[in-house]
Amino acid sequence: MAIYTNFGRLVSKQLADLDLTQESFSNTIGISSSYFNQTLTGARHPSAKLVEKVADGLDLSSQDRETLHYHAAIDNGFKLDLTKK
């Protein structure tokens, strides 16, 4: 399986670090493994709600959660300027 998105690469690394498969993790967070794989490879864009489910399932810190949302938004084609508060 090829990962084509920043979101997919970040999540795949987290899963590998935790020794989890995509299938077992997708079952844990309550989505189909097919849909989850499609969000990792870029065939589908993850919604903010899905990004939250993934972040919760991975028990990410607030900083890592923000990074995951950032990359999902970029992968979805949003142009973000996080330098302005």
Secondary structure, 3 states (H helix, E strand, C coil): CCCCCHHHHHHHHHHHHCCCCHHHHHHHHCCCHHHHHHHHHCCCCCCHHHHHHHHHHHCCCHHHHHHHHHHHHHHCCCCCCCCCC
